[in-house]
């Protein structure tokens, strides 16, 4: 089943994000190589694809897991949590109805 992982950043997280980004992306690439990643990306703090110093306010991941518990465990191990980028993550089941 698909699960949505919405994570919120702490204030002024950009520097921490940049430092932890390679490890964060490696985990997402692993999901992608397994065919389990539906979509993933950051939420810009301003209305721009390149927010510059404004940074990001969080991230969204939609991926396939065997259970809600497995999705929660995966989210809890995100390198952004260990680096202090995220202050909160919400994990919920997701049902795709429309879209490519």
Buried (B, 14 or more C-beta within 10 A) or exposed (E): EBBBBBBBBBEEBBEBBEBBBEEBEEBBEEBBEEEBBBEBEBBBBEEEEEBEEEBBBBBEBBBBBEEEEBBBEBBEEBBBBEBBBBEEBEBEEBEEEEEE
